[in-house]
Amino acid sequence: MTDEDSAANERQQAADDLFAVLQAIDAVDLNGLEPDDIRTLLDLREGIESLTRTYRTGQHDTPQDGGAQ
């Protein structure tokens, strides 16, 4: 296995781990949470989605394609 293959496997594993976190966030019952807590959770989810895309594609999001500014 080349270094490039190894790096690709590590990125894929990181993306899979982040996806598991997204699933856990999606499972949170928002009933009873304060509005600020919900916003924080949604912001966290958005950031993790961006990281997941970065690891899957190897490219960082830019503000033009939905990434954080």
Jmol script that loads the backbone (N, CA, C; Angstrom):
load data "model"
ATOM      1  N   MET A   1       0.848  -1.172   0.000  1.00  0.00           N
ATOM      2  CA  MET A   1       0.000   0.000   0.000  1.00  0.00           C
ATOM      3  C   MET A   1       0.900   1.243   0.000  1.00  0.00           C
ATOM      4  N   THR A   2       0.591   2.173  -0.878  1.00  0.00           N
ATOM      5  CA  THR A   2       1.392   3.390  -0.969  1.00  0.00           C
ATOM      6  C   THR A   2       0.976   4.380   0.115  1.00  0.00           C
ATOM      7  N   ASP A   3       1.816   5.387   0.298  1.00  0.00           N
ATOM      8  CA  ASP A   3       1.478   6.447   1.251  1.00  0.00           C
ATOM      9  C   ASP A   3       0.184   7.139   0.844  1.00  0.00           C
ATOM     10  N   GLU A   4      -0.008   7.287  -0.464  1.00  0.00           N
ATOM     11  CA  GLU A   4      -1.226   7.928  -0.963  1.00  0.00           C
ATOM     12  C   GLU A   4      -2.456   7.080  -0.634  1.00  0.00           C
ATOM     13  N   ASP A   5      -2.348   5.772  -0.815  1.00  0.00           N
ATOM     14  CA  ASP A   5      -3.451   4.869  -0.470  1.00  0.00           C
ATOM     15  C   ASP A   5      -3.735   4.917   1.023  1.00  0.00           C
ATOM     16  N   SER A   6      -2.684   4.937   1.806  1.00  0.00           N
ATOM     17  CA  SER A   6      -2.830   4.988   3.259  1.00  0.00           C
ATOM     18  C   SER A   6      -3.521   6.279   3.686  1.00  0.00           C
ATOM     19  N   ALA A   7      -3.126   7.389   3.087  1.00  0.00           N
ATOM     20  CA  ALA A   7      -3.750   8.679   3.407  1.00  0.00           C
ATOM     21  C   ALA A   7      -5.217   8.679   2.996  1.00  0.00           C
ATOM     22  N   ALA A   8      -5.516   8.095   1.843  1.00  0.00           N
ATOM     23  CA  ALA A   8      -6.910   8.025   1.386  1.00  0.00           C
ATOM     24  C   ALA A   8      -7.738   7.173   2.340  1.00  0.00           C
ATOM     25  N   ASN A   9      -7.175   6.066   2.814  1.00  0.00           N
ATOM     26  CA  ASN A   9      -7.884   5.223   3.775  1.00  0.00           C
ATOM     27  C   ASN A   9      -8.125   5.961   5.084  1.00  0.00           C
ATOM     28  N   GLU A  10      -7.136   6.730   5.538  1.00  0.00           N
ATOM     29  CA  GLU A  10      -7.296   7.502   6.771  1.00  0.00           C
ATOM     30  C   GLU A  10      -8.376   8.570   6.614  1.00  0.00           C
ATOM     31  N   ARG A  11      -8.398   9.235   5.460  1.00  0.00           N
ATOM     32  CA  ARG A  11      -9.441  10.240   5.206  1.00  0.00           C
ATOM     33  C   ARG A  11     -10.818   9.587   5.175  1.00  0.00           C
ATOM     34  N   GLN A  12     -10.914   8.412   4.555  1.00  0.00           N
ATOM     35  CA  GLN A  12     -12.198   7.711   4.494  1.00  0.00           C
ATOM     36  C   GLN A  12     -12.658   7.314   5.889  1.00  0.00           C
ATOM     37  N   GLN A  13     -11.752   6.833   6.722  1.00  0.00           N
ATOM     38  CA  GLN A  13     -12.104   6.454   8.094  1.00  0.00           C
ATOM     39  C   GLN A  13     -12.563   7.679   8.879  1.00  0.00           C
ATOM     40  N   ALA A  14     -11.880   8.799   8.694  1.00  0.00           N
ATOM     41  CA  ALA A  14     -12.280  10.034   9.376  1.00  0.00           C
ATOM     42  C   ALA A  14     -13.670  10.462   8.920  1.00  0.00           C
ATOM     43  N   ALA A  15     -13.938  10.369   7.625  1.00  0.00           N
ATOM     44  CA  ALA A  15     -15.258  10.723   7.103  1.00  0.00           C
ATOM     45  C   ALA A  15     -16.326   9.794   7.673  1.00  0.00           C
ATOM     46  N   ASP A  16     -16.033   8.516   7.765  1.00  0.00           N
ATOM     47  CA  ASP A  16     -16.986   7.560   8.340  1.00  0.00           C
ATOM     48  C   ASP A  16     -17.254   7.873   9.809  1.00  0.00           C
ATOM     49  N   ASP A  17     -16.199   8.223  10.555  1.00  0.00           N
ATOM     50  CA  ASP A  17     -16.363   8.576  11.968  1.00  0.00           C
ATOM     51  C   ASP A  17     -17.209   9.835  12.121  1.00  0.00           C
ATOM     52  N   LEU A  18     -16.947  10.832  11.281  1.00  0.00           N
ATOM     53  CA  LEU A  18     -17.729  12.067  11.333  1.00  0.00           C
ATOM     54  C   LEU A  18     -19.184  11.808  10.964  1.00  0.00           C
ATOM     55  N   PHE A  19     -19.414  10.921  10.000  1.00  0.00           N
ATOM     56  CA  PHE A  19     -20.785  10.584   9.618  1.00  0.00           C
ATOM     57  C   PHE A  19     -21.527   9.955  10.796  1.00  0.00           C
ATOM     58  N   ALA A  20     -20.837   9.150  11.577  1.00  0.00           N
ATOM     59  CA  ALA A  20     -21.458   8.556  12.769  1.00  0.00           C
ATOM     60  C   ALA A  20     -21.860   9.646  13.762  1.00  0.00           C
ATOM     61  N   VAL A  21     -21.039  10.687  13.876  1.00  0.00           N
ATOM     62  CA  VAL A  21     -21.390  11.812  14.753  1.00  0.00           C
ATOM     63  C   VAL A  21     -22.630  12.523  14.209  1.00  0.00           C
ATOM     64  N   LEU A  22     -22.707  12.701  12.899  1.00  0.00           N
ATOM     65  CA  LEU A  22     -23.890  13.322  12.295  1.00  0.00           C
ATOM     66  C   LEU A  22     -25.146  12.526  12.612  1.00  0.00           C
ATOM     67  N   GLN A  23     -25.052  11.214  12.532  1.00  0.00           N
ATOM     68  CA  GLN A  23     -26.206  10.373  12.851  1.00  0.00           C
ATOM     69  C   GLN A  23     -26.620  10.541  14.309  1.00  0.00           C
ATOM     70  N   ALA A  24     -25.652  10.666  15.197  1.00  0.00           N
ATOM     71  CA  ALA A  24     -25.958  10.870  16.614  1.00  0.00           C
ATOM     72  C   ALA A  24     -26.632  12.222  16.826  1.00  0.00           C
ATOM     73  N   ILE A  25     -26.150  13.255  16.142  1.00  0.00           N
ATOM     74  CA  ILE A  25     -26.779  14.574  16.254  1.00  0.00           C
ATOM     75  C   ILE A  25     -28.209  14.511  15.741  1.00  0.00           C
ATOM     76  N   ASP A  26     -28.418  13.828  14.615  1.00  0.00           N
ATOM     77  CA  ASP A  26     -29.764  13.711  14.052  1.00  0.00           C
ATOM     78  C   ASP A  26     -30.718  12.981  14.990  1.00  0.00           C
ATOM     79  N   ALA A  27     -30.185  12.132  15.856  1.00  0.00           N
ATOM     80  CA  ALA A  27     -31.022  11.353  16.770  1.00  0.00           C
ATOM     81  C   ALA A  27     -31.424  12.142  18.018  1.00  0.00           C
ATOM     82  N   VAL A  28     -30.846  13.327  18.215  1.00  0.00           N
ATOM     83  CA  VAL A  28     -31.153  14.127  19.402  1.00  0.00           C
ATOM     84  C   VAL A  28     -32.599  14.610  19.329  1.00  0.00           C
ATOM     85  N   ASP A  29     -33.325  14.433  20.425  1.00  0.00           N
ATOM     86  CA  ASP A  29     -34.695  14.930  20.531  1.00  0.00           C
ATOM     87  C   ASP A  29     -34.625  16.416  20.871  1.00  0.00           C
ATOM     88  N   LEU A  30     -35.064  17.255  19.943  1.00  0.00           N
ATOM     89  CA  LEU A  30     -34.967  18.700  20.129  1.00  0.00           C
ATOM     90  C   LEU A  30     -36.037  19.254  21.057  1.00  0.00           C
ATOM     91  N   ASN A  31     -37.054  18.466  21.353  1.00  0.00           N
ATOM     92  CA  ASN A  31     -38.104  18.921  22.267  1.00  0.00           C
ATOM     93  C   ASN A  31     -37.504  19.200  23.631  1.00  0.00           C
ATOM     94  N   GLY A  32     -37.805  20.347  24.163  1.00  0.00           N
ATOM     95  CA  GLY A  32     -37.328  20.701  25.488  1.00  0.00           C
ATOM     96  C   GLY A  32     -35.992  21.412  25.498  1.00  0.00           C
ATOM     97  N   LEU A  33     -35.319  21.469  24.356  1.00  0.00           N
ATOM     98  CA  LEU A  33     -34.051  22.196  24.298  1.00  0.00           C
ATOM     99  C   LEU A  33     -34.326  23.688  24.132  1.00  0.00           C
ATOM    100  N   GLU A  34     -33.445  24.477  24.666  1.00  0.00           N
ATOM    101  CA  GLU A  34     -33.537  25.927  24.508  1.00  0.00           C
ATOM    102  C   GLU A  34     -33.178  26.289  23.064  1.00  0.00           C
ATOM    103  N   PRO A  35     -33.759  27.390  22.539  1.00  0.00           N
ATOM    104  CA  PRO A  35     -33.443  27.794  21.159  1.00  0.00           C
ATOM    105  C   PRO A  35     -31.943  27.951  20.901  1.00  0.00           C
ATOM    106  N   ASP A  36     -31.208  28.514  21.859  1.00  0.00           N
ATOM    107  CA  ASP A  36     -29.761  28.665  21.673  1.00  0.00           C
ATOM    108  C   ASP A  36     -29.070  27.310  21.567  1.00  0.00           C
ATOM    109  N   ASP A  37     -29.549  26.333  22.326  1.00  0.00           N
ATOM    110  CA  ASP A  37     -28.972  24.987  22.268  1.00  0.00           C
ATOM    111  C   ASP A  37     -29.243  24.338  20.918  1.00  0.00           C
ATOM    112  N   ILE A  38     -30.429  24.557  20.388  1.00  0.00           N
ATOM    113  CA  ILE A  38     -30.777  24.007  19.072  1.00  0.00           C
ATOM    114  C   ILE A  38     -29.897  24.644  18.001  1.00  0.00           C
ATOM    115  N   ARG A  39     -29.723  25.967  18.071  1.00  0.00           N
ATOM    116  CA  ARG A  39     -28.861  26.649  17.097  1.00  0.00           C
ATOM    117  C   ARG A  39     -27.429  26.128  17.181  1.00  0.00           C
ATOM    118  N   THR A  40     -26.945  25.944  18.391  1.00  0.00           N
ATOM    119  CA  THR A  40     -25.588  25.423  18.572  1.00  0.00           C
ATOM    120  C   THR A  40     -25.460  24.033  17.965  1.00  0.00           C
ATOM    121  N   LEU A  41     -26.447  23.186  18.201  1.00  0.00           N
ATOM    122  CA  LEU A  41     -26.441  21.832  17.657  1.00  0.00           C
ATOM    123  C   LEU A  41     -26.463  21.861  16.129  1.00  0.00           C
ATOM    124  N   LEU A  42     -27.284  22.740  15.555  1.00  0.00           N
ATOM    125  CA  LEU A  42     -27.355  22.845  14.098  1.00  0.00           C
ATOM    126  C   LEU A  42     -26.056  23.404  13.514  1.00  0.00           C
ATOM    127  N   ASP A  43     -25.449  24.372  14.200  1.00  0.00           N
ATOM    128  CA  ASP A  43     -24.156  24.896  13.749  1.00  0.00           C
ATOM    129  C   ASP A  43     -23.086  23.804  13.795  1.00  0.00           C
ATOM    130  N   LEU A  44     -23.098  23.029  14.854  1.00  0.00           N
ATOM    131  CA  LEU A  44     -22.156  21.921  14.990  1.00  0.00           C
ATOM    132  C   LEU A  44     -22.345  20.926  13.853  1.00  0.00           C
ATOM    133  N   ARG A  45     -23.597  20.616  13.556  1.00  0.00           N
ATOM    134  CA  ARG A  45     -23.901  19.674  12.479  1.00  0.00           C
ATOM    135  C   ARG A  45     -23.375  20.199  11.144  1.00  0.00           C
ATOM    136  N   GLU A  46     -23.592  21.485  10.893  1.00  0.00           N
ATOM    137  CA  GLU A  46     -23.129  22.087   9.641  1.00  0.00           C
ATOM    138  C   GLU A  46     -21.606  21.996   9.515  1.00  0.00           C
ATOM    139  N   GLY A  47     -20.911  22.270  10.600  1.00  0.00           N
ATOM    140  CA  GLY A  47     -19.452  22.178  10.589  1.00  0.00           C
ATOM    141  C   GLY A  47     -18.965  20.763  10.345  1.00  0.00           C
ATOM    142  N   ILE A  48     -19.630  19.802  10.964  1.00  0.00           N
ATOM    143  CA  ILE A  48     -19.237  18.402  10.780  1.00  0.00           C
ATOM    144  C   ILE A  48     -19.533  17.944   9.358  1.00  0.00           C
ATOM    145  N   GLU A  49     -20.652  18.406   8.783  1.00  0.00           N
ATOM    146  CA  GLU A  49     -20.941  18.079   7.383  1.00  0.00           C
ATOM    147  C   GLU A  49     -19.830  18.607   6.472  1.00  0.00           C
ATOM    148  N   SER A  50     -19.376  19.824   6.738  1.00  0.00           N
ATOM    149  CA  SER A  50     -18.303  20.414   5.941  1.00  0.00           C
ATOM    150  C   SER A  50     -17.017  19.600   6.071  1.00  0.00           C
ATOM    151  N   LEU A  51     -16.675  19.222   7.296  1.00  0.00           N
ATOM    152  CA  LEU A  51     -15.483  18.393   7.505  1.00  0.00           C
ATOM    153  C   LEU A  51     -15.610  17.049   6.792  1.00  0.00           C
ATOM    154  N   THR A  52     -16.794  16.460   6.848  1.00  0.00           N
ATOM    155  CA  THR A  52     -17.013  15.176   6.190  1.00  0.00           C
ATOM    156  C   THR A  52     -16.774  15.306   4.692  1.00  0.00           C
ATOM    157  N   ARG A  53     -17.313  16.379   4.088  1.00  0.00           N
ATOM    158  CA  ARG A  53     -17.081  16.601   2.651  1.00  0.00           C
ATOM    159  C   ARG A  53     -15.593  16.778   2.366  1.00  0.00           C
ATOM    160  N   THR A  54     -14.908  17.505   3.243  1.00  0.00           N
ATOM    161  CA  THR A  54     -13.473  17.721   3.058  1.00  0.00           C
ATOM    162  C   THR A  54     -12.725  16.396   3.055  1.00  0.00           C
ATOM    163  N   TYR A  55     -13.026  15.532   4.007  1.00  0.00           N
ATOM    164  CA  TYR A  55     -12.330  14.247   4.071  1.00  0.00           C
ATOM    165  C   TYR A  55     -12.704  13.341   2.907  1.00  0.00           C
ATOM    166  N   ARG A  56     -13.946  13.399   2.460  1.00  0.00           N
ATOM    167  CA  ARG A  56     -14.356  12.529   1.351  1.00  0.00           C
ATOM    168  C   ARG A  56     -13.762  12.995   0.021  1.00  0.00           C
ATOM    169  N   THR A  57     -13.696  14.319  -0.177  1.00  0.00           N
ATOM    170  CA  THR A  57     -13.239  14.841  -1.464  1.00  0.00           C
ATOM    171  C   THR A  57     -11.776  15.248  -1.466  1.00  0.00           C
ATOM    172  N   GLY A  58     -11.217  15.496  -0.286  1.00  0.00           N
ATOM    173  CA  GLY A  58      -9.852  15.986  -0.199  1.00  0.00           C
ATOM    174  C   GLY A  58      -9.740  17.468  -0.473  1.00  0.00           C
ATOM    175  N   GLN A  59     -10.893  18.150  -0.618  1.00  0.00           N
ATOM    176  CA  GLN A  59     -10.905  19.584  -0.896  1.00  0.00           C
ATOM    177  C   GLN A  59     -11.712  20.301   0.174  1.00  0.00           C
ATOM    178  N   HIS A  60     -11.215  21.453   0.589  1.00  0.00           N
ATOM    179  CA  HIS A  60     -11.918  22.251   1.583  1.00  0.00           C
ATOM    180  C   HIS A  60     -13.085  22.985   0.938  1.00  0.00           C
ATOM    181  N   ASP A  61     -14.177  23.136   1.714  1.00  0.00           N
ATOM    182  CA  ASP A  61     -15.298  23.949   1.259  1.00  0.00           C
ATOM    183  C   ASP A  61     -14.862  25.405   1.196  1.00  0.00           C
ATOM    184  N   THR A  62     -15.474  26.137   0.294  1.00  0.00           N
ATOM    185  CA  THR A  62     -15.259  27.579   0.221  1.00  0.00           C
ATOM    186  C   THR A  62     -16.591  28.262   0.472  1.00  0.00           C
ATOM    187  N   PRO A  63     -16.585  29.548   0.807  1.00  0.00           N
ATOM    188  CA  PRO A  63     -17.857  30.236   1.033  1.00  0.00           C
ATOM    189  C   PRO A  63     -18.798  30.134  -0.161  1.00  0.00           C
ATOM    190  N   GLN A  64     -18.267  30.065  -1.378  1.00  0.00           N
ATOM    191  CA  GLN A  64     -19.114  29.980  -2.561  1.00  0.00           C
ATOM    192  C   GLN A  64     -19.871  28.656  -2.648  1.00  0.00           C
ATOM    193  N   ASP A  65     -19.299  27.574  -2.102  1.00  0.00           N
ATOM    194  CA  ASP A  65     -19.970  26.275  -2.215  1.00  0.00           C
ATOM    195  C   ASP A  65     -20.560  25.811  -0.890  1.00  0.00           C
ATOM    196  N   GLY A  66     -20.805  26.756   0.005  1.00  0.00           N
ATOM    197  CA  GLY A  66     -21.507  26.396   1.233  1.00  0.00           C
ATOM    198  C   GLY A  66     -20.637  26.245   2.447  1.00  0.00           C
ATOM    199  N   GLY A  67     -19.339  26.438   2.311  1.00  0.00           N
ATOM    200  CA  GLY A  67     -18.451  26.299   3.456  1.00  0.00           C
ATOM    201  C   GLY A  67     -18.484  27.515   4.352  1.00  0.00           C
ATOM    202  N   ALA A  68     -17.904  27.360   5.519  1.00  0.00           N
ATOM    203  CA  ALA A  68     -17.857  28.457   6.475  1.00  0.00           C
ATOM    204  C   ALA A  68     -16.971  29.573   5.945  1.00  0.00           C
ATOM    205  N   GLN A  69     -17.306  30.774   6.320  1.00  0.00           N
ATOM    206  CA  GLN A  69     -16.527  31.933   5.887  1.00  0.00           C
ATOM    207  C   GLN A  69     -15.436  32.240   6.865  1.00  0.00           C
TER     208      GLN A  69
END
end "model"
wireframe off; spacefill off
backbone 0.3
color backbone group
